[in-house]
Amino acid sequence: QVQLVESGGGLVQPGGSLRLSCAASRSVSPINNMGWYRQAPGKERELVATITPGGTANYADSVKGRFTISRDNAKDTVFLQMNSLKPDDTGVYYCKAVRYSGFIYWGRGTQVTVSS
């Protein structure tokens, strides 16, 4: 049973943009915080951005000013707008949803490759 579905990854040139989406199935609701994490080859998974139900966002220093996280609470969907992409942004991007009960869901990931 797929519960978080990510989309929007792909190959982009440095300086380009991508928009990731993550839709949660109704079985995941009600959702507290949502967020995006990424994992580059040979590295540990790291936080990219999180957002509360009220819209308060938190970003990793490496993406501040370039990435914007947003969510549609009515549709249990979270987005990540990525601008001015750099090769260091390459990796698999994972969506995370946390229920108010504390249970955590992870998506399967979507590949983002920044290369010329």
Protein Blocks (a to p, Z undefined) as FASTA:
>chain_A
ZZbdcehiacddehiacdddddddfklpccfbdddddddehiacddfbdcdfkopacddf
klgokaccdddfklopacdddehiafklgccdddddddfkopacddebjaddddZZ
